Amino acid sequence: MGPMTGVLAKELVWRPKAWGMLALMLGAGLTQAARADSVLRPDDEIETKYVFGFTTGSGIGLEGEKEVETNTKMSFGKRDGRYGASETQFEYETTPTQFIQIEFGALGATHNISGVTGLDDRNQVALGGVFGEFRYLAVERTDTWPLAVTLSFEPNWRRIDETSGARVTNFEYETLVNADLEVVKNKVYAGFNLLYEPETTAAAGTDFAREATFGASAALAFRIHPDVMIGGEVWYLRHYDSIGWSDYTGDAVMIGPTVFVQLTRKAFIAAAWNTQVAGHEVSNGVTNPAPFNLAEFQRNRAKLRLGIEF
């Protein structure tokens, strides 16, 4: 599963035909889900963690569950030139108690950059770093309480810069509040995230530079079949050249569709696509009149996750 996903991620970055491969994979999942003998029954609960795309749900699974996953995030498009990058998490996930989930693994990175202002041309595949994630279910959903809330902390160490692909030392500390509401029992869910992502980065021979991203999202997911959920999400993101609220450099609004397919009782596939529909670049307090924020963010991003429980 891991090598196939890594190759697919690389192809998706700079070969448009590979989107046909992704469509075929999702189509195969949807075809399987359309069988009369569904994997899940209509009244079976859905674990909400992965059904909202880039928005993460509150679900942490059942106590004792273990899972391996590949989670590939892809970025496309800058102000000029050709830009594509991806980062794949090869992860192991365990739920030691009904309230705590732990993940850790390695990061793989690909970059294909040509003619982008401010970035060196680059065509590479590399080991990007390592990561961990700790999730705590703070508010549990019950038959009489439809809202669930999970707190998440994900430290990352990277040797490859996410945007440029250059060699760096990077420490990132993604902190999230993941919440979701069961609007219609086992059928319709609303998801909400609050994001704070401070990080420090240094290239060889330079001091550490600090930056932070703040964000909020809202998503809806509809269960159109016992094994299939589709929906959409919207993200609002703000970037600062500090770890606080000073040195504001711009914002972006991302929006797009999501899909989740339960392939078997122990396996699933989830995908999402976001495109930037609004944004501003700010430098020294002056707003760039050009549309969108393509300095700190990308024009489009995609996500593909494959998971197997054991």
ABEGO torsion letter per residue (X at the ends): XAAAAAAAAAAAAABAAAAAAAAAAAAAAAAAAABABBABBAABBBBAAAAAEABBBABAEBBGBBBBBBBBBBBBEBABEBBBBBBBBBBBBBBABAABBBBBEBBBBBBBBBGBBGBBBBBBBBBAEBBBBBBBBABBBBAABABBBBBBBBBBBBABBAAAGBBBBBBBBBBBBBBBBBABBGABBBBBBBBBBBBBBBBBGBBBBBBBBBBBBBBBBBBABAABBBBBBBBBBBBBABABABGBAEBBBBBEBBBBBBABAABBBBBBBBBBABEBBBBGGBBBABBEBAAABBABBBBBBBBBBX
